[in-house]
């Protein structure tokens, strides 16, 4: 099951170009089986997410958000539909504790894109780190690989797509199909996924 864990829509991300429905259709056309809508500091409202799930089934849609921490890092939180995540006052340490307590999944998005890391990822490691996305330059990948090896977390590929042309650039392949947010979390936490071949 091919799933993109990081996509944006124009309804909630001001930097995105296309609507949720456009992105879903592009994902289906690219051969994906599901995606996480992870807009900047905004969750998809529950009713809207349910409507999209019903309309596009069996394509799967999962809960996510890209949280901008006060330190300037971007962190994906998956499987946690809690509106408190929409606050722009999260420090990485507070967010890490909140996500851990809730049993959700935390991914460090495009590290080193804007700055050297100023958060304690060694003391407070995320569950995974993006190695491939539309916002990771090729020359940063050796440094990101070294970070992943140092902290011992999982590696993910994502598209970080803000428009339909980038959909399909990065995704992971789950070892078994999932339907709900909880099932996705269980597979991710178990490491029951693999990376498709990619030239990186």
N, C-alpha and C positions, 0 to 999 in steps of 0.2 A: 504494500500500500504506500503510494508516494504522497508525501505531505510536505507542504511549505509552511514553516513555522513563523514566517515574518513577512507580512504584506500590509500595505497601507491603502486607504481609500479616501477619496476626496470629501466624503461626508464628515470625517473627523480629523483628518490630517491635512493641514493647509498646504503642505508641500506636495500632496498627491494630486494626480491629474485625472484619474478615472474613478468611477463609482464602484461600490461594492459589487454590484451585479456585473459590471464590465470585467472586474478582476476575477470574479468567479467563473465567468464564461471563458476568459482567457486561460484560466487554470485548467478547466476541463479540456479545452482545445489542446493544451500542452501535455495532456495525458496524466495530469495529477488526479489523485483521488480525494484530496482534502486540503484544507488550508486553515491557518490561524490568521484572523484579522487582528493585527497588532498595531493599532493606530497610536499616534503620539499622545500619551497622557489622557486617552479617552477610550472607554470601553464601548462596544456595541451594546445598545440597550437590549435587555432580555427579549422584549417583544419583537424587536427587529431581527435579532439573531434567530429566534424561533421561526419567524416568517421566511427568512432566507433558507433555513434548514429544510423547511417543508417544501419550498418551491424547487430547490435544486437537488433534493435527495434522488439518488443515493450518494451524490457528492457530499462530503462531510465538512462541516464548519465548526471550528473550535474557538474557545474563549482565549483572548490574549490582549495584552497592552504593552506598549513600549514606554517604560517609565524613564523620565529624565531626572536623574538624581541632582542634588544640589552641588555635587562635585563636578558635574558636567559629563558624567558617563550615562550611557543609555543601556537599560537593562530590560529584557523581555521577561514578562511574567505570564506563564501559561496556566490555564485551568482554574483561575481564581476570579470569579465575577463579583468582586467587591469594589464598590464605588470609592472607597477610601484610597484606592490606587491612583485615582485621578488627581490627587493632591500633587502640587509641584514642590512640596516641602520635604520629600523623602531624601534622607541621607542613604548611602549604600548600606551602612550597617543596620539602620532601622528597617530598611526594605528587606534585607536578607533575613533578619529575625522574623519579620512579619510573614514572609513567604514560607519560611521553614515551619513556623507554627501552624500555618494553614495547610501544609502538605502539598503545596503547588510546586512549580518548576521554574527555575531561574536561569536565564541565558545572558551572558555578557555579549552585547551586540557590538559588532565592528570595532574591536579594541584598537587603540592607537590611531583611530581615524582623525580625531581632533587634537589629541594631546597624549603625553605619556600617562600611564595609569596613576591616579592619585588616590585610589581606593585600595583597601586591604583584601585583595583577592587571594592572597596566600593564607591569611588567617581566616577569611570568610569566603571560601571558594564557591563560585556558582556551580550549578549542576552541569552546565555546558558552556562552551565558548564558540562563537561563530568563527569559522576559518575561511569560509567562502560566502560572499554575498555581493550584491551589486554595489555596495559601498565599502568594499575592502580592496585596496590596491594590491597588485601582485607583489610588490616589493615588501609589503608588510607581512606576508604569510609566513616566512621563516621565523620572524619574531613572535607571531601568534602561536605557531607550532611549539616553540620553546616555552611559551607561557603555559600552554595546555599540558605539556609534559611535566613542567615544574609543579603545577597545582593538582595534576592528576584527575582532571574532569573529562567529560565527554566532548567530542567534536561534532559540530553540526554544520551543514550547508543550508543556506536560506537564500531567497532572492532579494529580500528587502525591497521588493518592487513597489514603486510609486506610480507606475503606469504599465499598461498592458504589454508593452514591448519587452519588459524585463521579467515577466512571469515565466517560470520554468527554468530560470538561470540556476537556482539552487534549491535543493530539497533533500529530505532524507527518505529512506525506504523502511517502513515498519515491517517487522518480521511476522506480524499478524494483523488482520483488519481490526479497526476500532470504530466505535460509533459515538461514544460519549466523551466528555472532557475527562472524566475519571478513568476511563479505559486508556485514553491517550497518556495521561499521567503515569499510569501503571507501566505501560510499555516503555516510556521514556526513562523512568526511574530504574527499570530493570536493565536498561541498555539494550533492549530487544529491537534494535534498529541498526541499519548500516548506511554507509555513504555510497552513493552511486559513483561510477568512474567519472573523474573530472580532471582536467589538466590544470593543476594549480602548483 
